[in-house]
Amino acid sequence: MTIRTFTARTMAEALALVKQEIGKHAVVLHTRTIKRGGVLGIGAKTLIEVTAADGREMARQRQREAQQSPRVKALREAAAAEVRERSNITATTPVEEQTAGDLIRRTYQAARTQFDTPAAVEAADTYTPAAPTVAMPAPMPSTQQDAQMAKDLQAVKQLVEQVVQSQKKAEVFAQAPPEEKLPDPLVEHYSALIQQEIACELANELIRGLDSSATDDVQQALRDEVAKLLPTDPDAGEFKATEDGRPRTIALVGPTGVGKTTTVAKLAATFKLKQNKNVALITADTYRIAAVEQLRTYAGIIGVPLEVVSSPEELSAALARLSHVDVVLIDTAGRSQRNADRLDELAQLIETAHPHETHLVLSSTASQRVLLETIERFEQIKTDRLIFTKIDEAVTCGVLLNVAQRVNKPLSYITTGQEVPHQIEPCTSGRLAELVLGLEVLA
């Protein structure tokens, strides 16, 4: 039996090729969406790949198998099953039976790819619509076919949303049931807290503190209660003169890839442009390729001096040369929280700098477990504030509340993108509460 594969821009075009090359007795064995072309995934085109065979050949093969002895038949079936598994062949539906059932399968699969939540994918995996027997119509013109596909896709997406929301609610109460039965008006709010990845004990505490009769003000009451649980730095974003006469020295430390250098540049621009302060930069990140040049570029754009150091001695000398400025911002190399030797080196550097503020920079896209481990391992550096970056990339922000309740450190800044000098803001409890509760979605 000959198995052939066809590739086209749309499912309709691919099925037309199948019918043209194999004929009306074609049988579709497998369909999938693939991407081709582009550079590093950028600009790649989405194509439809259809694997098919002649149904008459399949029928003849089945007839021959039926005439064989049971032992030979069993061996051949086992071999065929292995081939199907390796080839990922999942269906044997005649082309004539494709239009209605396969349309639903195609649009449903397309909808799945647009939902990035595990619950949506799982919901889709549990649903396999049947393919009723209908005649295959002639391929529609491209514009008409695209419009019909868009309409069908929208309908299926709405169906997926309904399925996902129902499943999410069921999963919430299966995995994180409240400690006591909740009044109906509070059920939706408890479910929303869990979906924002707020810890179960905090969700229970917040819900129990609400008045179930005040249904109109529940969301505002939740916002107020969450705000009370989020400690923030009252000095963030404002220049404050030091008591020891030194420039206000601010150091940023943290693991690799969290955006420390960009955040340093944003803070420098904030102090210089918005508060008209004399600012200087120091970088100790001589390990990462082009890190110095990146900060040098920022310094040139903002118009501030930059010192490059690689040891505590060089840092002391640089600080002495910058004693006339108002603010010194220190960028450090990223350190893995599990590399004790590198953390010791960083601790010595920070001890030499003797900063007035030491901010631990964390990515809001990291898991709660990783965040708590990082905070614990960086404790030897005596960090006293937290900065959360990549808020715009986080699926939920409930982890901010969970972490804030586990560590005794105020939140100083959040960043919501990579634009310098924009997309950084000092933390306020009300703003954080809205993000934690998912009341504001960043574009």
C-alpha positions as CSV (number, residue, x, y, z in Angstrom):
1,M,0.0,0.0,0.0
2,T,1.4,3.4,-1.0
3,I,1.2,6.2,1.5
4,R,1.6,9.8,0.2
5,T,2.0,13.2,1.9
6,F,0.6,16.5,0.6
7,T,1.3,20.0,1.8
8,A,-0.7,23.1,1.1
9,R,-1.6,26.5,2.6
10,T,-5.1,25.4,3.7
11,M,-6.9,22.2,4.5
12,A,-9.2,22.7,1.5
13,E,-6.3,23.0,-0.9
14,A,-4.6,19.9,0.6
15,L,-7.7,17.8,0.3
16,A,-8.1,19.0,-3.3
17,L,-4.6,17.7,-4.0
18,V,-5.4,14.4,-2.4
19,K,-8.5,14.0,-4.5
20,Q,-6.7,15.1,-7.6
21,E,-3.7,12.7,-7.2
22,I,-5.3,9.7,-5.6
23,G,-8.9,10.0,-6.6
24,K,-12.3,9.7,-5.0
25,H,-11.3,6.6,-3.1
26,A,-8.6,8.4,-1.2
27,V,-8.3,7.8,2.6
28,V,-6.9,10.5,4.9
29,L,-4.6,8.9,7.4
30,H,-3.2,11.9,9.3
31,T,-3.4,15.7,9.3
32,R,-1.2,18.2,11.1
33,T,-0.1,21.8,11.1
34,I,3.6,22.6,10.3
35,K,5.8,25.7,10.0
36,R,8.4,26.1,7.3
37,G,10.8,28.9,6.2
38,G,11.8,31.9,8.2
39,V,14.9,32.5,10.2
40,L,15.0,31.1,13.8
41,G,11.3,30.7,13.6
42,I,10.6,34.3,12.6
43,G,8.6,34.7,9.4
44,A,7.8,31.0,9.2
45,K,4.7,30.1,7.2
46,T,2.0,27.8,8.6
47,L,1.1,24.9,6.3
48,I,-1.3,22.0,6.4
49,E,0.2,18.5,5.9
50,V,-2.1,15.6,4.9
51,T,-1.0,11.9,4.7
52,A,-3.3,9.8,2.5
53,A,-3.6,6.5,0.7
54,D,-5.8,4.7,-1.8
55,G,-8.8,3.3,0.0
56,R,-9.2,0.5,-2.5
57,E,-5.7,-0.7,-1.8
58,M,-6.4,-0.6,1.9
59,A,-9.6,-2.6,1.3
60,R,-7.8,-5.2,-0.7
61,Q,-5.1,-5.4,2.0
62,R,-7.7,-5.9,4.7
63,Q,-9.3,-8.6,2.6
64,R,-6.0,-10.5,2.2
65,E,-5.4,-10.2,6.0
66,A,-8.9,-11.6,6.7
67,Q,-8.1,-14.7,4.7
68,Q,-4.8,-15.4,6.6
69,S,-4.5,-17.7,9.5
70,P,-5.2,-16.1,13.0
71,R,-1.6,-16.3,14.0
72,V,-0.3,-14.6,10.8
73,K,-3.1,-12.1,11.0
74,A,-2.2,-11.2,14.6
75,L,1.5,-10.8,13.7
76,R,0.6,-8.5,10.8
77,E,-1.8,-6.4,12.9
78,A,0.9,-6.0,15.6
79,A,3.4,-4.9,12.9
80,A,0.9,-2.5,11.4
81,A,0.1,-1.0,14.8
82,E,3.8,-0.4,15.4
83,V,4.1,1.3,12.0
84,R,1.1,3.5,12.7
85,E,2.6,4.5,16.1
86,R,5.9,5.4,14.6
87,S,4.3,7.3,11.8
88,N,1.9,9.1,14.1
89,I,-1.0,7.9,11.9
90,T,-4.1,8.6,13.9
91,A,-7.2,8.3,11.6
92,T,-8.5,6.5,8.6
93,T,-11.4,8.6,7.3
94,P,-12.4,8.7,3.6
95,V,-12.1,12.0,1.9
96,E,-15.8,12.0,1.1
97,E,-16.4,11.9,4.9
98,Q,-14.0,14.8,5.7
99,T,-16.0,18.0,5.2
100,A,-18.2,18.3,8.3
101,G,-16.4,16.2,10.9
102,D,-12.9,17.2,9.7
103,L,-13.8,20.9,9.6
104,I,-14.7,20.7,13.3
105,R,-11.4,18.9,14.0
106,R,-9.4,21.4,12.0
107,T,-11.0,24.5,13.6
108,Y,-10.9,23.0,17.0
109,Q,-7.2,22.2,16.6
110,A,-6.6,25.7,15.4
111,A,-8.4,27.1,18.4
112,R,-6.3,24.9,20.7
113,T,-3.1,26.4,19.4
114,Q,-4.3,29.9,20.3
115,F,-5.0,29.0,23.9
116,D,-1.8,28.9,25.9
117,T,-3.3,27.6,29.2
118,P,-2.8,24.0,30.1
119,A,-6.5,23.7,30.9
120,A,-7.5,24.7,27.4
121,V,-5.1,22.2,25.9
122,E,-6.3,19.5,28.2
123,A,-10.0,20.3,27.5
124,A,-9.3,20.0,23.7
125,D,-7.5,16.7,24.2
126,T,-10.5,15.1,25.8
127,Y,-12.9,16.0,22.9
128,T,-12.8,14.1,19.5
129,P,-15.9,15.0,17.4
130,A,-17.2,12.3,15.1
131,A,-17.1,12.7,11.3
132,P,-20.5,12.2,9.7
133,T,-20.7,10.8,6.2
134,V,-21.3,13.7,3.7
135,A,-20.2,14.4,0.2
136,M,-17.1,16.5,-0.3
137,P,-18.0,19.8,-2.0
138,A,-15.8,21.4,-4.6
139,P,-13.1,23.6,-3.2
140,M,-14.4,27.1,-2.5
141,P,-12.7,30.2,-3.8
142,S,-9.9,31.4,-1.6
143,T,-11.6,34.5,-0.2
144,Q,-14.9,32.7,0.4
145,Q,-13.1,29.7,2.0
146,D,-11.1,32.0,4.2
147,A,-14.2,33.8,5.4
148,Q,-16.0,30.6,6.1
149,M,-13.0,29.2,8.0
150,A,-12.8,32.4,10.1
151,K,-16.5,32.2,10.9
152,D,-16.2,28.5,11.9
153,L,-13.0,29.2,13.9
154,Q,-14.7,31.9,15.9
155,A,-17.6,29.6,16.7
156,V,-15.4,26.9,17.9
157,K,-13.2,29.3,19.9
158,Q,-16.3,30.4,21.8
159,L,-17.1,26.7,22.5
160,V,-13.6,26.2,23.7
161,E,-13.8,29.1,26.0
162,Q,-17.0,27.8,27.6
163,V,-15.4,24.3,28.0
164,V,-12.2,25.7,29.5
165,Q,-14.0,28.0,32.0
166,S,-16.2,25.1,33.1
167,Q,-13.2,22.8,33.5
168,K,-11.2,25.5,35.3
169,K,-13.9,25.9,37.9
170,A,-14.1,22.2,38.4
171,E,-10.3,21.9,38.7
172,V,-10.2,24.7,41.2
173,F,-12.5,23.0,43.6
174,A,-11.0,19.6,43.0
175,Q,-7.4,20.8,43.7
176,A,-8.0,23.7,46.1
177,P,-11.3,23.4,47.9
178,P,-12.1,26.2,50.4
179,E,-11.8,25.3,54.0
180,E,-15.5,25.8,54.5
181,K,-18.5,25.9,52.3
182,L,-18.8,29.3,50.6
183,P,-21.9,31.3,50.0
184,D,-22.8,31.4,46.3
185,P,-21.8,35.1,45.8
186,L,-18.3,34.3,46.9
187,V,-17.7,31.1,44.9
188,E,-16.7,32.9,41.7
189,H,-14.4,35.2,43.6
190,Y,-12.6,32.3,45.3
191,S,-12.3,30.5,42.0
192,A,-10.8,33.7,40.5
193,L,-8.2,34.0,43.3
194,I,-7.0,30.4,42.7
195,Q,-6.9,30.9,38.9
196,Q,-4.5,33.9,39.6
197,E,-2.3,31.3,41.4
198,I,-2.8,32.9,44.7
199,A,-1.9,30.4,47.4
200,C,-4.9,28.4,48.8
201,E,-4.3,29.6,52.4
202,L,-4.2,33.2,51.3
203,A,-7.3,32.8,49.1
204,N,-9.2,31.3,52.1
205,E,-8.0,34.1,54.3
206,L,-9.1,36.7,51.9
207,I,-12.5,35.2,51.2
208,R,-13.3,34.5,54.9
209,G,-12.6,38.2,55.7
210,L,-15.4,39.3,53.3
211,D,-19.0,40.0,54.0
212,S,-21.0,37.7,51.8
213,S,-23.9,40.0,51.8
214,A,-22.0,42.9,50.2
215,T,-21.9,41.3,46.8
216,D,-21.7,44.6,45.0
217,D,-18.5,45.6,46.7
218,V,-16.7,42.2,46.8
219,Q,-14.1,43.0,44.2
220,Q,-13.3,46.4,45.7
221,A,-13.1,44.8,49.1
222,L,-10.7,42.1,47.8
223,R,-8.6,44.7,46.2
224,D,-8.3,46.6,49.5
225,E,-7.5,43.4,51.4
226,V,-4.8,42.3,48.9
227,A,-3.3,45.8,49.0
228,K,-2.8,45.5,52.8
229,L,-0.8,42.3,52.3
230,L,1.6,43.9,49.8
231,P,4.5,45.8,51.5
232,T,6.0,48.5,49.3
233,D,9.0,50.8,49.5
234,P,7.8,54.4,50.2
235,D,11.0,55.9,48.9
236,A,10.9,54.1,45.5
237,G,11.0,56.6,42.7
238,E,12.0,59.6,44.8
239,F,15.4,60.9,45.5
240,K,16.3,61.0,49.2
241,A,19.5,62.6,50.4
242,T,21.8,60.4,52.5
243,E,22.7,61.0,56.1
244,D,26.4,60.0,55.6
245,G,27.0,62.5,52.9
246,R,27.8,59.9,50.2
247,P,26.0,59.7,46.9
248,R,22.9,57.7,47.2
249,T,24.3,54.3,46.2
250,I,21.9,51.7,44.8
251,A,23.0,48.2,43.9
252,L,21.0,45.7,41.8
253,V,21.7,42.0,42.2
254,G,20.0,38.8,41.0
255,P,20.1,35.7,38.9
256,T,20.9,35.7,35.2
257,G,18.5,36.8,32.6
258,V,16.1,38.8,34.8
259,G,16.8,42.2,33.2
260,K,19.1,43.9,35.7
261,T,21.1,46.0,33.2
262,T,17.9,47.3,31.5
263,T,16.5,48.1,34.9
264,V,19.6,50.0,35.9
265,A,19.3,52.1,32.8
266,K,15.7,52.8,33.5
267,L,16.5,54.0,37.0
268,A,19.3,56.2,35.8
269,A,16.9,57.8,33.3
270,T,14.3,58.3,36.0
271,F,16.6,60.0,38.4
272,K,18.3,62.2,35.7
273,L,15.4,63.1,33.5
274,K,12.5,63.2,35.9
275,Q,14.3,64.4,39.1
276,N,17.2,66.3,37.5
277,K,19.8,64.5,39.6
278,N,23.5,64.0,38.8
279,V,23.7,60.3,38.1
280,A,26.6,57.9,37.5
281,L,26.7,54.2,36.6
282,I,29.1,51.4,37.6
283,T,29.0,47.9,36.1
284,A,30.7,44.9,37.5
285,D,29.2,42.6,34.8
286,T,32.4,41.8,32.9
287,Y,31.4,38.2,32.4
288,R,28.5,38.5,30.0
289,I,29.2,39.1,26.4
290,A,28.5,42.7,25.3
291,A,27.1,43.6,28.8
292,V,29.5,46.5,29.2
293,E,28.7,47.8,25.7
294,Q,25.0,47.6,26.4
295,L,25.2,49.7,29.5
296,R,27.8,52.0,27.8
297,T,25.2,52.6,25.1
298,Y,22.5,53.4,27.6
299,A,24.9,55.7,29.5
300,G,25.7,57.6,26.3
301,I,22.0,58.1,25.4
302,I,21.1,59.2,28.9
303,G,24.2,61.3,29.3
304,V,25.8,59.9,32.4
305,P,29.3,58.6,33.2
306,L,30.0,54.9,33.3
307,E,32.8,53.1,35.3
308,V,33.7,49.5,34.6
309,V,35.1,47.4,37.5
310,S,36.1,43.8,38.0
311,S,37.2,43.6,41.7
312,P,36.3,45.2,45.1
313,E,39.5,47.3,44.8
314,E,38.5,48.8,41.5
315,L,35.0,49.4,42.8
316,S,36.4,51.4,45.8
317,A,38.4,53.5,43.4
318,A,35.4,54.1,41.1
319,L,33.2,55.2,44.0
320,A,35.9,57.6,45.2
321,R,36.0,59.2,41.7
322,L,32.2,59.5,41.7
323,S,31.8,61.1,45.2
324,H,30.5,64.3,43.7
325,V,27.3,62.9,42.1
326,D,23.9,62.6,43.6
327,V,23.1,58.9,42.7
328,V,25.4,56.0,41.9
329,L,23.7,52.9,40.4
330,I,25.6,49.6,40.4
331,D,24.9,46.9,37.9
332,T,26.3,43.4,38.9
333,A,26.7,40.2,37.0
334,G,23.9,37.7,37.1
335,R,24.6,34.8,39.5
336,S,22.9,31.4,39.8
337,Q,21.3,31.0,43.2
338,R,23.0,27.6,43.4
339,N,26.6,28.8,42.7
340,A,27.9,29.4,46.2
341,D,31.3,30.6,45.1
342,R,30.0,33.2,42.7
343,L,27.5,34.4,45.4
344,D,30.5,34.8,47.8
345,E,32.2,37.0,45.2
346,L,29.1,39.1,44.8
347,A,28.7,39.4,48.6
348,Q,32.3,40.8,48.9
349,L,31.6,43.3,46.1
350,I,28.4,44.6,47.7
351,E,30.0,44.8,51.1
352,T,32.7,47.0,49.5
353,A,30.1,49.2,47.9
354,H,28.2,49.6,51.2
355,P,25.0,50.6,49.2
356,H,22.1,52.5,50.8
357,E,19.7,50.2,48.9
358,T,20.3,46.6,47.6
359,H,17.5,45.5,45.3
360,L,17.1,41.8,44.4
361,V,15.8,41.7,40.9
362,L,13.4,38.8,40.1
363,S,11.5,37.8,37.0
364,S,7.7,37.6,37.6
365,T,7.6,34.7,35.0
366,A,9.6,32.4,37.4
367,S,7.8,29.8,39.5
368,Q,7.1,30.5,43.2
369,R,9.5,27.7,44.2
370,V,12.4,29.3,42.1
371,L,11.6,32.7,43.5
372,L,11.7,31.7,47.1
373,E,14.9,29.7,46.6
374,T,16.5,32.6,44.9
375,I,15.5,35.0,47.8
376,E,16.9,32.5,50.3
377,R,20.2,32.0,48.6
378,F,20.8,35.7,48.0
379,E,20.2,36.4,51.7
380,Q,23.9,36.4,52.4
381,I,24.2,39.6,50.2
382,K,21.7,41.3,52.6
383,T,19.2,42.4,50.0
384,D,16.6,44.7,51.4
385,R,14.1,45.3,48.5
386,L,12.6,43.4,45.7
387,I,12.2,44.4,42.0
388,F,9.9,42.3,39.8
389,T,10.6,42.5,36.1
390,K,8.7,41.2,33.0
391,I,5.3,41.8,34.5
392,D,4.1,42.1,30.9
393,E,5.2,38.5,30.2
394,A,3.6,36.9,33.3
395,V,0.5,34.8,32.8
396,T,-0.6,35.7,36.3
397,C,0.8,37.9,39.1
398,G,-0.6,36.0,42.1
399,V,3.0,34.9,42.9
400,L,3.9,38.4,43.9
401,L,1.4,38.2,46.8
402,N,2.6,34.7,47.7
403,V,6.2,35.8,47.8
404,A,5.5,39.0,49.6
405,Q,3.8,37.1,52.4
406,R,6.7,34.6,52.7
407,V,9.6,37.1,52.9
408,N,10.1,40.3,54.9
409,K,11.1,42.6,52.1
410,P,9.2,45.5,50.5
411,L,8.5,45.6,46.8
412,S,10.3,48.6,45.2
413,Y,9.7,48.6,41.5
414,I,8.1,46.6,38.7
415,T,9.0,46.7,35.0
416,T,6.4,46.2,32.3
417,G,8.6,46.0,29.2
418,Q,12.1,46.7,27.9
419,E,11.7,50.4,26.7
420,V,14.2,52.8,28.3
421,P,13.4,55.1,30.1
422,H,9.7,54.0,30.2
423,Q,8.0,50.8,31.5
424,I,9.3,51.0,35.0
425,E,7.2,52.2,38.0
426,P,7.6,52.4,41.7
427,C,5.4,49.9,43.5
428,T,2.1,51.0,45.1
429,S,-0.1,48.6,47.0
430,G,-3.2,49.5,45.0
431,R,-1.6,49.0,41.6
432,L,0.0,45.7,42.7
433,A,-3.3,44.5,44.0
434,E,-5.0,45.1,40.6
435,L,-2.2,43.1,38.9
436,V,-2.4,40.3,41.5
437,L,-6.2,40.0,41.1
438,G,-5.9,40.1,37.3
439,L,-8.0,43.3,37.1
440,E,-5.6,44.8,34.7
441,V,-4.0,43.0,31.7
442,L,-0.9,44.5,30.2
443,A,-0.6,44.6,26.5
